[in-house]
Amino acid sequence: MKWTKTFSVIVYIRNMMKKRIWLFVCLAWFPFGILYAQTPEKEEVQKLIDSLVVVARIQGNDTLPIIQLPEVGVVTWKLPETKRDLRRHYRLIHHVKKVYPYAKLAGIKLAEYEHILLDAKSDKERRRLMKQAEQELEEQFGDELRNLTFTQGKILIKLIDRETSESSYMLIKEFRGGFRAFFYQGFARIWGYNLKTKYDPVADDEDALIELIIHMIDSGRL
């Protein structure tokens, strides 16, 4: 029994030594394997992979790379001086975030409808297509748009002009005719809207603030 225990201990020690030896061998070869893998040929290939081909200009004895950097927008936000103005700013942010997606959708839909109407063979078919588009928009967004507040509706009219480069009045006139545009404008004026409103962030202070809010939304800061 004593010899058996002694033999077991010897076997255990021998196995541990073998593991330690193999560990030592691996650690000893590991840095050498890295050095061996980094041959001059592979280093050149890696340099080519990491390189970037750009336009360059030779000036004297120097070769100057010409790299077009992405545009970076820099905006400033002036904090309101009073709590009243601060609340107004927060409300405006809320309204813009609410209606901005609809204005962007208007720009996308306008491009789609213009492309479809190019294939219209007659004025009758053109009117049919526009009536169909109007019904589709009514079914999809009618309830949501009717639930907009008065202020949100006015901002939406401005942002539609921003996204399409056309006032709401001119869009209706172009796609549904002058009479319908006149009718909608008269109806809108009763409720305090003006479909001919243009978006002008240069001359209008509120539009300038709206433009700043949109830039912050697009950049993910709002």
Secondary structure as GFF3:
##gff-version 3
##sequence-region A 1 222
A	DSSP	alpha_helix	2	37	.	.	.	ID=ss1
A	DSSP	alpha_helix	40	50	.	.	.	ID=ss2
A	DSSP	beta_strand	55	59	.	.	.	ID=ss3
A	DSSP	beta_strand	62	66	.	.	.	ID=ss4
A	DSSP	alpha_helix	83	117	.	.	.	ID=ss5
A	DSSP	alpha_helix	123	146	.	.	.	ID=ss6
A	DSSP	alpha_helix	150	164	.	.	.	ID=ss7
A	DSSP	alpha_helix	168	176	.	.	.	ID=ss8
A	DSSP	alpha_helix	178	190	.	.	.	ID=ss9
A	DSSP	alpha_helix	205	218	.	.	.	ID=ss10
###
